[in-house]
Amino acid sequence: MELSKETIRKMIESVKMTRDEELTCGHCYDELDRFIEMKLNDKHPEEALPLVQEHLDRCPACREEYEVLLEALKSMTE
């Protein structure tokens, strides 16, 4: 299988963005309730839980889960 230059560039960028401390999807999911609760209470979860925010910025699957849960909880409190 031959990789395109764009695919290789994206892979290199992903590697360059790795950090010593990162969350797995499982760890991110474990923190979503706290993250969302803070968000709904007008706190700043991105400051309090920066690793969760970074994971959500990089992982489309976790970001989608976050957005669905956030919208569901918002609709319950309205």
VEXKOLTOR-862602 format. One record per atom (N, C-alpha, C, O): x, y, z. Coordinates in steps of 0.001 Angstrom, whole numbers, plus 500000, padded with zeros to 6 digits. Layout:
<rs>
XYZ...
</rs>
This chain:
<rs>
500843498820500000500000500000500000500883501237500000501786501373500826500618502116499085501386503346498985500625504478499671499421504637499468501325505251500475500708506369501183500903507655500390501966507886499814499882508476500369499998509760499680500836510717500528501022510510501727501329511754499887502114512763500610501267513422501692501774513744502767499984513621501416499088514242502400498902513341503620498886513831504749498762512045503412498621511095504512499881511073505363499809511061506592501019511069504714502305511081505434502448512374506222502899512351507367502070513504505626502162514792506314501281514786507560501710515248508617500051514268507450499144514211508591499687513304509689499551513607510874500300512196509296500880511284510288502018511957511035502131511827512254502858512671510309503991513368510942503474514450511888503995514603512993502463515194511470501880516224512333501299515607513606501448516167514693500647514473513475500084513792514648501171513369515621501027513517516835502249512846515084503372512425515936503981513638516623504312513574517807504132514731515907504714515943516483503846516531517586504356517207518480502546516282517536501626516833518532501531515977519787500890516387520755502145514812519799502054513965520991502769514620522162503710515393521989502301514293523348502872514857524570503223513729525516502807512585525333503994514073526525504343513077527540503103512616528294502993511449528669502172513538528514500930513211529214499779513350528242499536514433527710499080512274528010497896512286527164496871511340527755497218510405528477495611511588527448494552510699527901494196509717526802494244510046525617493843508524527202493274507577526260491790507914526117491253508708526889491143507319525148489702507536524991488959507104526253488014507774526672489371506004526856488724505529528076488849506511529218487878506767529929490038507066529402490233508049530463489450509329530178488884509937531087489425509725528926488653510910528548487180510691528867486527511554529453486665509534528478485261509225528728484956509241530224483888509692530638485885508753531025485701508746532486485586510156533058484961510352534100486180511133532391486172512518532877485080513378532242484873514519532655484377512837531238483390513654530526482299514192531430481863515327531240481841513422532406480777513914533280481223515158534041480476516132534132482427515130534585482960516315535291483123517490534336482765518623534658483666517205533164483914518239532164482599518911531765482515520138531712481586518111531489480284518643531066479603519387532210479010520444531997479684518846533408479082519524534566479684520911534745478967521878534999480986521001534614481644522305534722481168523239533612480892524415533853481076522716532417480635523515531270479215524040531493478938525210531227478328523189531973476943523592532213476821524603533352475855525364533401477780524615534256477772525548535378478627526776535119479030527472536052478902527039533850479690528213533425481066528285534071481604529367534302481620527126534356483006527063534832483892526973533586483390527096532469485159526769533753486084526671532621486770525308532635487905525186533095486076524276532129486656522932532177487941522796531379488793521971531710488088523593530335489305523519529538490539523946530335491657523531530029490330524774531351491432525183532227491638524174533350492772523853533704490539523676533908490619522738535026491032521338534575491717520620535304490615520960533382490901519622532853491503519750531444490891519329530463492704520334531355493272520595530028493543519344529196493466519393527968493856518229529845494122517014529079492847516492528416492896515923527325491713516688529075490441516293528471490172517179527258489792516685526197490366518475527413490146519393526294491052519052525120490602519035523974492308518784525392493242518420524318492801517144523619492877517045522395492340516168524390491890514925523784490659515171522910490565514641521803489725515968523404488527516279522627488875517028521341488208516857520321489905517848521389490342518587520199490949517657519143490907517956517950491502516548519580492209515639518665491426514401518260491743513777517248490415514036519028489735512764518809488278513004518384487439513354519214487985512818517113486616513057516638485562512184517323484445512647517556485888510952517646484916510050518282484550510553519682483371510591520034485537510934520471485264511445521821484584512806521752483722513119522574484970513607520778484345514927520611482858514761520307482026515487520852482528513818519447481130513562519109480352513090520334479230513536520573480949512191521105480309511698522337480064512855523304478986512962523889481055513709523467480942514885524324479792515784523872478966516198524686479739516082522579478718516981522062477307516402522239476373517130522574477160515103522016475858514451522193475434514506523658474292514852523961476344514168524563476022514200525993475706515616526465474767515825527233476483516574526009476261517964526400474881518436525947474151519052526724474523518156524708473220518573524195472079517876524934471055518493525228472262516591525231471227515857525960471008516448527349469870516624527784472083516748528028471962517331529370471423518751529331470667519151530215471802519514528320471252520865528182469739520808528000469007521594528601469275519881527176467844519779526919467067519349528166465890519681528309467708518627529048467053518189530278466928519319531295466036519297532144467814520301531212467806521389532193467031522598531704466850523556532455466579522573530484465835523733529945464377523655530282463609524542529909
</rs>
